[in-house]
Amino acid sequence: MARTPLSDDELIARFGPHLNQAPPGGWDAGFEVDKVVETHCCFCGQQCGIKLKVHDNEVVGFEPWYDFPFNEGKLCPKGVKRYLQGSHPDRLLRPMERDTSAPGGFREVSWDQALDRVVSEIRRIRAEHGDDAFAMLSGVSLTNEKSYLIGKFARLALHTANLDYNGRYCMVSAGAGNKKAFGVDRAPNPWSDIPLADVVWVAGSNVAETFPITTSYIWRARDRGARLIVQDPGWSRWPERRTCTCRCGPAATRPCSAPSCTS
């Protein structure tokens, strides 16, 4: 097991995370915006529309995109602050190599040096332990083209069959459920159908914290009289105006105790 060259406190002091950092020039820097770029938030898979302010080819702020049909100008805290990550002082811009004699326990190296070392180590490990000594984890936020390249890299460069992605615990189960219920492995209806529903059943999802913009669609359904059923193995505060809650596990075999529920 690799050991860190410094203590956790020393590494954090040098490399972060450091919280509450203001953007370059402060919150009221008075930048003259060169252009406003219409794009999507990159965090979750809902792809909310956002307008980014650009100055000298750097993102310096954002504006709501009110005409975008899905989020209608609304953004969650992650979407609002995403642009700050690009200029955050904790961001690493160059490769770092472990060196206990260097300040902070790491020293900068060139990209060529870093890539050469990665390639040589991949070859060494494959020679000693075989191709499947490697596993590769991809991400659901990548574009289709990037996901295709990740798969090609795993199979052709690493020669490994061990390829997975972070949706194994969420999207795969959701896809299997949709396939059994509706015949397709994805949501078969647009989000605009949610406010028109008479019953909204949320199973195993903390919508307000993981997909905040979807909450407004559920509230619109609730406000026109829809029943909200929350099936949750844990507990979250967002469905406090639910019609009823269905607990998973042994408790799920008992009738719901909510006065307004007839389950």
VENLINMO-V908697 format. One record per residue. N is the residue number from 1. RES is the residue in one letter. SS is DSSP state (H for helix, E for strand, C for the rest). D_LAST is the distance of its C-alpha to the last C-alpha in whole Angstrom. Layout:
<<N;RES;SS;D_LAST> <N;RES;SS;D_LAST>>
This chain:
<<1;M;C;52> <2;A;C;54> <3;R;C;54> <4;T;C;54> <5;P;C;58> <6;L;C;57> <7;S;C;55> <8;D;H;51> <9;D;H;53> <10;E;H;56> <11;L;H;54> <12;I;H;51> <13;A;H;54> <14;R;H;56> <15;F;H;53> <16;G;C;50> <17;P;C;48> <18;H;C;49> <19;L;C;46> <20;N;C;47> <21;Q;C;50> <22;A;C;51> <23;P;C;52> <24;P;C;55> <25;G;C;57> <26;G;C;55> <27;W;C;52> <28;D;C;54> <29;A;C;57> <30;G;C;58> <31;F;C;58> <32;E;C;59> <33;V;C;56> <34;D;C;58> <35;K;E;55> <36;V;E;51> <37;V;E;49> <38;E;E;46> <39;T;E;44> <40;H;E;41> <41;C;C;39> <42;C;C;39> <43;F;C;37> <44;C;C;33> <45;G;C;33> <46;Q;C;32> <47;Q;C;36> <48;C;C;36> <49;G;E;39> <50;I;E;42> <51;K;E;45> <52;L;E;47> <53;K;E;51> <54;V;E;54> <55;H;E;57> <56;D;C;60> <57;N;C;57> <58;E;E;55> <59;V;E;51> <60;V;E;52> <61;G;E;49> <62;F;E;46> <63;E;E;45> <64;P;E;42> <65;W;C;41> <66;Y;C;40> <67;D;C;41> <68;F;C;39> <69;P;C;36> <70;F;C;33> <71;N;C;33> <72;E;C;36> <73;G;C;38> <74;K;C;35> <75;L;C;35> <76;C;C;34> <77;P;H;36> <78;K;H;37> <79;G;H;38> <80;V;H;40> <81;K;H;42> <82;R;H;42> <83;Y;H;46> <84;L;H;47> <85;Q;H;47> <86;G;H;50> <87;S;H;52> <88;H;C;51> <89;P;C;54> <90;D;C;52> <91;R;C;52> <92;L;C;54> <93;L;C;56> <94;R;C;58> <95;P;C;58> <96;M;E;59> <97;E;E;60> <98;R;E;60> <99;D;C;63> <100;T;C;63> <101;S;C;67> <102;A;C;65> <103;P;H;64> <104;G;H;60> <105;G;H;60> <106;F;E;60> <107;R;E;63> <108;E;E;63> <109;V;C;64> <110;S;C;64> <111;W;H;62> <112;D;H;64> <113;Q;H;64> <114;A;H;61> <115;L;H;60> <116;D;H;63> <117;R;H;61> <118;V;H;58> <119;V;H;60> <120;S;H;62> <121;E;H;59> <122;I;H;57> <123;R;H;60> <124;R;H;61> <125;I;H;57> <126;R;H;57> <127;A;H;60> <128;E;H;60> <129;H;H;56> <130;G;C;55> <131;D;H;54> <132;D;H;50> <133;A;H;51> <134;F;C;49> <135;A;C;46> <136;M;E;45> <137;L;E;42> <138;S;E;41> <139;G;C;39> <140;V;C;36> <141;S;C;38> <142;L;C;41> <143;T;C;42> <144;N;H;42> <145;E;H;46> <146;K;H;46> <147;S;H;43> <148;Y;H;46> <149;L;H;49> <150;I;H;47> <151;G;H;46> <152;K;H;50> <153;F;H;51> <154;A;H;49> <155;R;H;50> <156;L;H;54> <157;A;H;55> <158;L;C;53> <159;H;C;53> <160;T;C;49> <161;A;C;46> <162;N;C;44> <163;L;E;42> <164;D;E;39> <165;Y;E;37> <166;N;C;35> <167;G;C;32> <168;R;C;32> <169;Y;C;29> <170;C;C;27> <171;M;H;28> <172;V;H;29> <173;S;H;25> <174;A;H;24> <175;G;H;27> <176;A;H;26> <177;G;H;22> <178;N;H;23> <179;K;H;26> <180;K;H;23> <181;A;H;21> <182;F;H;23> <183;G;C;27> <184;V;C;28> <185;D;C;28> <186;R;C;28> <187;A;C;26> <188;P;C;26> <189;N;C;26> <190;P;C;28> <191;W;H;26> <192;S;H;27> <193;D;H;24> <194;I;H;22> <195;P;H;22> <196;L;H;22> <197;A;C;18> <198;D;C;16> <199;V;E;13> <200;V;E;14> <201;W;E;13> <202;V;E;15> <203;A;E;16> <204;G;C;18> <205;S;C;20> <206;N;C;22> <207;V;H;23> <208;A;H;25> <209;E;H;27> <210;T;H;28> <211;F;C;27> <212;P;H;28> <213;I;H;29> <214;T;H;25> <215;T;H;24> <216;S;H;26> <217;Y;H;24> <218;I;H;21> <219;W;H;22> <220;R;H;23> <221;A;H;20> <222;R;H;18> <223;D;H;21> <224;R;C;21> <225;G;C;17> <226;A;C;15> <227;R;E;12> <228;L;E;13> <229;I;E;10> <230;V;E;13> <231;Q;E;13> <232;D;E;16> <233;P;C;18> <234;G;C;20> <235;W;C;20> <236;S;C;21> <237;R;C;22> <238;W;C;21> <239;P;C;18> <240;E;C;18> <241;R;C;17> <242;R;C;14> <243;T;C;11> <244;C;E;9> <245;T;E;10> <246;C;E;9> <247;R;E;13> <248;C;C;15> <249;G;H;17> <250;P;H;16> <251;A;H;14> <252;A;H;11> <253;T;H;11> <254;R;C;10> <255;P;C;6> <256;C;C;6> <257;S;C;9> <258;A;C;9> <259;P;C;10> <260;S;C;9> <261;C;C;6> <262;T;C;4> <263;S;C;0>>
